[in-house]
């Protein structure tokens, strides 16, 4: 069933894209159409995509390898609790990264726009030897955060959006960091919803100068102006080349974020952080179908573990004597792998599983 949209931004966003959605539906009726297929980028768009992460490529400090597995909820929650107890004995904490409001749970609301394909050679970005593909998937997504009462279902109509994303959203790009297999780039720009609602319309280009001026003036973009400028230019170029910025899917889920800090005594007591997210009650709404698909069973949860590239190659055979507690963490990862539900794809996120379910539900 399609979620009831009470948030004014989400309703306006869908309304502004209605013509694109209608056209897509007409195409679908004529021949089989897969909205998850990727669009080609122009050469200039490719260069702007690369420029949006230029500052992130200046060092490997923020580069992390992402791994994803799907487990039964009680099992992964039990494993995380056990890890917390074991590390606590060594004075290492499994910390919550996000504040929790009593009686509520944190949720993330994401609108994915139709995807692109990014040619790595054309982008000019450095590529690791043995990187598995010459092209990568490029996602544009619009993200908001909020809370839902513990006794309420995870549905859009039940979300109380956070103040900072009531009238604004984070527009993000997500694509592989080809310097490292398994790493990703996630540049983001904070934008007013009144401008996000113009995506996919001629008004975006007409009001582009105004959009740039107001967006770059926001304090949330002060530290990333170069990246934000490139992202906005990418969007302009896309509109100028008649690329589609229609909504592909809307994803709503409960998220719990964790962080664990370790100290490497073998590297002058350097601190590094492992980040984990646990996503539950995942509702994946496919816009072209006008319905929510069961990409995940209600009793299953996705755990994502992000490891700095410098430590991603460590395993239980490595010499870990200089990093207190890290062996316990790696043992935890092995247990997560062991209990991964094999009918889900390891390393594949919610978009990939949503696409798979879409194909199953529209089998011809």
CORCOR-V422380 format. One record per residue. N is the residue number from 1. RES is the residue in one letter. PHI is phi as a letter, one per 20 degrees, with the letter a starting at -180 (NA if undefined). OMEGA is omega as a letter, one per 30 degrees, with the letter a starting at -180 (* if undefined). D_CENTER is the distance of its C-alpha to the mean C-alpha in whole Angstrom. Layout:
n=N res=RES phi=PHI omega=OMEGA d_center=D_CENTER
n=N res=RES phi=PHI omega=OMEGA d_center=D_CENTER
This chain:
n=1 res=X phi=NA omega=l d_center=24
n=2 res=X phi=f omega=l d_center=22
n=3 res=X phi=f omega=l d_center=21
n=4 res=X phi=f omega=a d_center=23
n=5 res=X phi=e omega=l d_center=22
n=6 res=X phi=d omega=l d_center=24
n=7 res=X phi=f omega=a d_center=21
n=8 res=X phi=f omega=l d_center=23
n=9 res=X phi=f omega=a d_center=20
n=10 res=X phi=f omega=l d_center=18
n=11 res=X phi=f omega=a d_center=22
n=12 res=X phi=f omega=a d_center=23
n=13 res=X phi=f omega=a d_center=19
n=14 res=X phi=f omega=l d_center=20
n=15 res=X phi=f omega=a d_center=24
n=16 res=X phi=f omega=a d_center=23
n=17 res=X phi=d omega=a d_center=22
n=18 res=X phi=f omega=a d_center=24
n=19 res=X phi=f omega=l d_center=26
n=20 res=X phi=f omega=a d_center=24
n=21 res=X phi=f omega=l d_center=23
n=22 res=X phi=f omega=l d_center=27
n=23 res=X phi=f omega=l d_center=27
n=24 res=X phi=f omega=a d_center=25
n=25 res=X phi=f omega=l d_center=26
n=26 res=X phi=f omega=l d_center=30
n=27 res=X phi=f omega=a d_center=29
n=28 res=X phi=f omega=a d_center=27
n=29 res=X phi=f omega=a d_center=31
n=30 res=X phi=e omega=l d_center=33
n=31 res=X phi=b omega=a d_center=31
n=32 res=X phi=f omega=a d_center=28
n=33 res=X phi=c omega=a d_center=25
n=34 res=X phi=d omega=a d_center=21
n=35 res=X phi=f omega=a d_center=19
n=36 res=X phi=e omega=l d_center=16
n=37 res=X phi=f omega=a d_center=18
n=38 res=X phi=e omega=l d_center=17
n=39 res=X phi=e omega=l d_center=19
n=40 res=X phi=e omega=l d_center=21
n=41 res=X phi=e omega=l d_center=20
n=42 res=X phi=f omega=l d_center=24
n=43 res=X phi=g omega=a d_center=25
n=44 res=X phi=f omega=l d_center=24
n=45 res=X phi=f omega=l d_center=21
n=46 res=X phi=g omega=l d_center=20
n=47 res=X phi=f omega=l d_center=22
n=48 res=X phi=f omega=l d_center=20
n=49 res=X phi=f omega=l d_center=16
n=50 res=X phi=f omega=a d_center=18
n=51 res=X phi=f omega=a d_center=20
n=52 res=X phi=f omega=a d_center=16
n=53 res=X phi=d omega=a d_center=16
n=54 res=X phi=g omega=a d_center=19
n=55 res=X phi=f omega=l d_center=19
n=56 res=X phi=f omega=a d_center=17
n=57 res=X phi=e omega=a d_center=19
n=58 res=X phi=f omega=l d_center=22
n=59 res=X phi=b omega=l d_center=22
n=60 res=X phi=e omega=a d_center=20
n=61 res=X phi=g omega=a d_center=19
n=62 res=X phi=e omega=a d_center=16
n=63 res=X phi=f omega=a d_center=15
n=64 res=X phi=c omega=l d_center=14
n=65 res=X phi=e omega=a d_center=14
n=66 res=X phi=d omega=l d_center=11
n=67 res=X phi=c omega=a d_center=13
n=68 res=X phi=c omega=l d_center=12
n=69 res=X phi=c omega=l d_center=15
n=70 res=X phi=c omega=a d_center=16
n=71 res=X phi=c omega=l d_center=19
n=72 res=X phi=f omega=a d_center=21
n=73 res=X phi=g omega=a d_center=21
n=74 res=X phi=f omega=a d_center=24
n=75 res=X phi=f omega=a d_center=24
n=76 res=X phi=f omega=l d_center=20
n=77 res=X phi=f omega=l d_center=22
n=78 res=X phi=f omega=l d_center=25
n=79 res=X phi=f omega=l d_center=24
n=80 res=X phi=f omega=l d_center=22
n=81 res=X phi=f omega=l d_center=25
n=82 res=X phi=f omega=l d_center=27
n=83 res=X phi=f omega=a d_center=25
n=84 res=X phi=f omega=a d_center=25
n=85 res=X phi=f omega=a d_center=29
n=86 res=X phi=f omega=a d_center=30
n=87 res=X phi=f omega=a d_center=28
n=88 res=X phi=f omega=l d_center=30
n=89 res=X phi=f omega=l d_center=33
n=90 res=X phi=e omega=l d_center=32
n=91 res=X phi=m omega=l d_center=31
n=92 res=X phi=d omega=a d_center=28
n=93 res=X phi=d omega=l d_center=25
n=94 res=X phi=e omega=a d_center=22
n=95 res=X phi=e omega=l d_center=21
n=96 res=X phi=f omega=a d_center=19
n=97 res=X phi=e omega=a d_center=16
n=98 res=X phi=d omega=l d_center=16
n=99 res=X phi=f omega=l d_center=20
n=100 res=X phi=d omega=l d_center=21
n=101 res=X phi=e omega=a d_center=23
n=102 res=X phi=g omega=l d_center=26
n=103 res=X phi=n omega=a d_center=26
n=104 res=X phi=c omega=l d_center=22
n=105 res=X phi=c omega=a d_center=19
n=106 res=X phi=f omega=l d_center=16
n=107 res=X phi=c omega=l d_center=13
n=108 res=X phi=d omega=a d_center=10
n=109 res=X phi=d omega=a d_center=10
n=110 res=X phi=c omega=l d_center=8
n=111 res=X phi=d omega=l d_center=10
n=112 res=X phi=e omega=l d_center=9
n=113 res=X phi=e omega=a d_center=12
n=114 res=X phi=g omega=a d_center=14
n=115 res=X phi=e omega=l d_center=13
n=116 res=X phi=c omega=l d_center=15
n=117 res=X phi=d omega=a d_center=17
n=118 res=X phi=d omega=l d_center=17
n=119 res=X phi=e omega=a d_center=20
n=120 res=X phi=f omega=a d_center=20
n=121 res=X phi=f omega=a d_center=24
n=122 res=X phi=f omega=a d_center=24
n=123 res=X phi=f omega=a d_center=22
n=124 res=X phi=n omega=l d_center=24
n=125 res=X phi=f omega=l d_center=21
n=126 res=X phi=f omega=a d_center=22
n=127 res=X phi=c omega=a d_center=22
n=128 res=X phi=f omega=l d_center=22
n=129 res=X phi=f omega=l d_center=26
n=130 res=X phi=n omega=l d_center=25
n=131 res=X phi=g omega=a d_center=21
n=132 res=X phi=f omega=a d_center=21
n=133 res=X phi=b omega=l d_center=21
n=134 res=X phi=e omega=l d_center=22
n=135 res=X phi=c omega=l d_center=19
n=136 res=X phi=c omega=l d_center=15
n=137 res=X phi=f omega=a d_center=13
n=138 res=X phi=c omega=a d_center=11
n=139 res=X phi=d omega=l d_center=9
n=140 res=X phi=d omega=a d_center=9
n=141 res=X phi=c omega=a d_center=8
n=142 res=X phi=d omega=a d_center=10
n=143 res=X phi=d omega=l d_center=9
n=144 res=X phi=c omega=l d_center=11
n=145 res=X phi=c omega=l d_center=13
n=146 res=X phi=a omega=l d_center=16
n=147 res=X phi=c omega=l d_center=18
n=148 res=X phi=c omega=l d_center=20
n=149 res=X phi=g omega=a d_center=23
n=150 res=X phi=f omega=a d_center=24
n=151 res=X phi=e omega=a d_center=26
n=152 res=X phi=d omega=l d_center=24
n=153 res=X phi=f omega=l d_center=22
n=154 res=X phi=e omega=l d_center=18
n=155 res=X phi=c omega=a d_center=19
n=156 res=X phi=g omega=a d_center=18
n=157 res=X phi=f omega=a d_center=22
n=158 res=X phi=e omega=a d_center=22
n=159 res=X phi=f omega=l d_center=19
n=160 res=X phi=d omega=a d_center=20
n=161 res=X phi=f omega=l d_center=18
n=162 res=X phi=f omega=a d_center=18
n=163 res=X phi=g omega=a d_center=21
n=164 res=X phi=f omega=l d_center=18
n=165 res=X phi=c omega=l d_center=16
n=166 res=X phi=f omega=a d_center=19
n=167 res=X phi=d omega=l d_center=20
n=168 res=X phi=c omega=l d_center=17
n=169 res=X phi=b omega=l d_center=14
n=170 res=X phi=e omega=l d_center=11
n=171 res=X phi=e omega=a d_center=11
n=172 res=X phi=c omega=l d_center=8
n=173 res=X phi=d omega=l d_center=9
n=174 res=X phi=c omega=l d_center=7
n=175 res=X phi=b omega=a d_center=10
n=176 res=X phi=f omega=l d_center=12
n=177 res=X phi=e omega=a d_center=14
n=178 res=X phi=f omega=l d_center=17
n=179 res=X phi=f omega=a d_center=19
n=180 res=X phi=b omega=l d_center=18
n=181 res=X phi=f omega=l d_center=17
n=182 res=X phi=o omega=l d_center=14
n=183 res=X phi=e omega=a d_center=12
n=184 res=X phi=c omega=l d_center=10
n=185 res=X phi=d omega=l d_center=10
n=186 res=X phi=b omega=l d_center=8
n=187 res=X phi=f omega=a d_center=11
n=188 res=X phi=b omega=l d_center=11
n=189 res=X phi=c omega=a d_center=14
n=190 res=X phi=e omega=a d_center=15
n=191 res=X phi=c omega=l d_center=17
n=192 res=X phi=f omega=l d_center=20
n=193 res=X phi=f omega=l d_center=19
n=194 res=X phi=f omega=l d_center=22
n=195 res=X phi=e omega=l d_center=21
n=196 res=X phi=f omega=l d_center=18
n=197 res=X phi=f omega=a d_center=20
n=198 res=X phi=e omega=l d_center=22
n=199 res=X phi=g omega=l d_center=19
n=200 res=X phi=n omega=l d_center=21
n=201 res=X phi=c omega=l d_center=24
n=202 res=X phi=f omega=a d_center=27
n=203 res=X phi=f omega=a d_center=27
n=204 res=X phi=f omega=l d_center=24
n=205 res=X phi=f omega=a d_center=26
n=206 res=X phi=g omega=a d_center=29
n=207 res=X phi=d omega=a d_center=28
n=208 res=X phi=g omega=a d_center=26
n=209 res=X phi=g omega=l d_center=28
n=210 res=X phi=f omega=l d_center=28
n=211 res=X phi=f omega=a d_center=24
n=212 res=X phi=f omega=a d_center=24
n=213 res=X phi=f omega=a d_center=27
n=214 res=X phi=f omega=a d_center=25
n=215 res=X phi=f omega=a d_center=21
n=216 res=X phi=f omega=l d_center=23
n=217 res=X phi=f omega=a d_center=25
n=218 res=X phi=f omega=a d_center=23
n=219 res=X phi=f omega=a d_center=23
n=220 res=X phi=f omega=l d_center=19
n=221 res=X phi=d omega=a d_center=19
n=222 res=X phi=g omega=a d_center=22
n=223 res=X phi=e omega=a d_center=21
n=224 res=X phi=c omega=a d_center=19
n=225 res=X phi=f omega=a d_center=21
n=226 res=X phi=f omega=l d_center=21
n=227 res=X phi=f omega=a d_center=18
n=228 res=X phi=f omega=l d_center=17
n=229 res=X phi=f omega=l d_center=21
n=230 res=X phi=f omega=l d_center=19
n=231 res=X phi=f omega=l d_center=16
n=232 res=X phi=f omega=l d_center=19
n=233 res=X phi=f omega=l d_center=21
n=234 res=X phi=g omega=a d_center=19
n=235 res=X phi=f omega=l d_center=18
n=236 res=X phi=f omega=l d_center=22
n=237 res=X phi=f omega=l d_center=23
n=238 res=X phi=f omega=l d_center=21
n=239 res=X phi=f omega=a d_center=23
n=240 res=X phi=f omega=a d_center=26
n=241 res=X phi=e omega=l d_center=25
n=242 res=X phi=m omega=l d_center=25
n=243 res=X phi=f omega=l d_center=21
n=244 res=X phi=e omega=l d_center=20
n=245 res=X phi=d omega=l d_center=17
n=246 res=X phi=f omega=l d_center=18
n=247 res=X phi=f omega=l d_center=15
n=248 res=X phi=e omega=a d_center=14
n=249 res=X phi=b omega=l d_center=13
n=250 res=X phi=c omega=a d_center=12
n=251 res=X phi=d omega=l d_center=10
n=252 res=X phi=c omega=a d_center=12
n=253 res=X phi=b omega=l d_center=12
n=254 res=X phi=e omega=a d_center=14
n=255 res=X phi=c omega=l d_center=12
n=256 res=X phi=d omega=a d_center=14
n=257 res=X phi=d omega=a d_center=13
n=258 res=X phi=c omega=l d_center=16
n=259 res=X phi=b omega=l d_center=17
n=260 res=X phi=c omega=l d_center=20
n=261 res=X phi=e omega=l d_center=23
n=262 res=X phi=d omega=l d_center=25
n=263 res=X phi=c omega=l d_center=28
n=264 res=X phi=e omega=a d_center=29
n=265 res=X phi=f omega=l d_center=33
n=266 res=X phi=e omega=l d_center=33
n=267 res=X phi=c omega=l d_center=31
n=268 res=X phi=l omega=l d_center=33
n=269 res=X phi=l omega=l d_center=31
n=270 res=X phi=f omega=l d_center=28
n=271 res=X phi=e omega=l d_center=25
n=272 res=X phi=b omega=a d_center=22
n=273 res=X phi=c omega=l d_center=19
n=274 res=X phi=e omega=l d_center=17
n=275 res=X phi=d omega=l d_center=14
n=276 res=X phi=c omega=l d_center=13
n=277 res=X phi=c omega=l d_center=11
n=278 res=X phi=c omega=a d_center=13
n=279 res=X phi=d omega=a d_center=12
n=280 res=X phi=c omega=l d_center=15
n=281 res=X phi=l omega=a d_center=16
n=282 res=X phi=e omega=l d_center=13
n=283 res=X phi=d omega=a d_center=15
n=284 res=X phi=d omega=a d_center=13
n=285 res=X phi=e omega=l d_center=16
n=286 res=X phi=e omega=a d_center=16
n=287 res=X phi=f omega=a d_center=18
n=288 res=X phi=f omega=l d_center=21
n=289 res=X phi=e omega=a d_center=22
n=290 res=X phi=m omega=l d_center=22
n=291 res=X phi=b omega=l d_center=21
n=292 res=X phi=e omega=l d_center=19
n=293 res=X phi=d omega=a d_center=19
n=294 res=X phi=e omega=l d_center=19
n=295 res=X phi=f omega=l d_center=16
n=296 res=X phi=c omega=l d_center=17
n=297 res=X phi=f omega=a d_center=20
n=298 res=X phi=g omega=a d_center=20
n=299 res=X phi=e omega=a d_center=22
n=300 res=X phi=d omega=a d_center=19
n=301 res=X phi=c omega=l d_center=16
n=302 res=X phi=d omega=l d_center=13
n=303 res=X phi=d omega=l d_center=13
n=304 res=X phi=d omega=a d_center=11
n=305 res=X phi=d omega=a d_center=13
n=306 res=X phi=d omega=a d_center=13
n=307 res=X phi=d omega=l d_center=16
n=308 res=X phi=g omega=a d_center=17
n=309 res=X phi=g omega=a d_center=19
n=310 res=X phi=f omega=a d_center=22
n=311 res=X phi=d omega=a d_center=22
n=312 res=X phi=f omega=a d_center=20
n=313 res=X phi=e omega=a d_center=23
n=314 res=X phi=f omega=l d_center=25
n=315 res=X phi=b omega=a d_center=26
n=316 res=X phi=f omega=l d_center=29
n=317 res=X phi=e omega=a d_center=32
n=318 res=X phi=f omega=l d_center=31
n=319 res=X phi=f omega=a d_center=33
n=320 res=X phi=d omega=a d_center=31
n=321 res=X phi=f omega=a d_center=34
n=322 res=X phi=e omega=a d_center=33
n=323 res=X phi=c omega=a d_center=30
n=324 res=X phi=g omega=l d_center=31
n=325 res=X phi=n omega=a d_center=29
n=326 res=X phi=f omega=l d_center=26
n=327 res=X phi=f omega=l d_center=28
n=328 res=X phi=f omega=l d_center=27
n=329 res=X phi=f omega=a d_center=24
n=330 res=X phi=f omega=l d_center=24
n=331 res=X phi=f omega=l d_center=26
n=332 res=X phi=f omega=l d_center=24
n=333 res=X phi=f omega=l d_center=21
n=334 res=X phi=f omega=l d_center=24
n=335 res=X phi=f omega=l d_center=24
n=336 res=X phi=f omega=l d_center=21
n=337 res=X phi=f omega=a d_center=21
n=338 res=X phi=f omega=a d_center=25
n=339 res=X phi=e omega=l d_center=24
n=340 res=X phi=g omega=l d_center=21
n=341 res=X phi=f omega=a d_center=21
n=342 res=X phi=f omega=l d_center=22
n=343 res=X phi=e omega=l d_center=22
n=344 res=X phi=d omega=a d_center=18
n=345 res=X phi=e omega=l d_center=17
n=346 res=X phi=f omega=l d_center=16
n=347 res=X phi=n omega=a d_center=13
n=348 res=X phi=d omega=a d_center=12
n=349 res=X phi=e omega=a d_center=9
n=350 res=X phi=f omega=l d_center=9
n=351 res=X phi=f omega=a d_center=9
n=352 res=X phi=f omega=l d_center=12
n=353 res=X phi=f omega=l d_center=14
n=354 res=X phi=f omega=l d_center=14
n=355 res=X phi=f omega=l d_center=15
n=356 res=X phi=g omega=a d_center=18
n=357 res=X phi=f omega=l d_center=19
n=358 res=X phi=g omega=a d_center=19
n=359 res=X phi=f omega=l d_center=21
n=360 res=X phi=f omega=a d_center=23
n=361 res=X phi=f omega=a d_center=24
n=362 res=X phi=d omega=a d_center=25
n=363 res=X phi=g omega=a d_center=27
n=364 res=X phi=d omega=* d_center=30
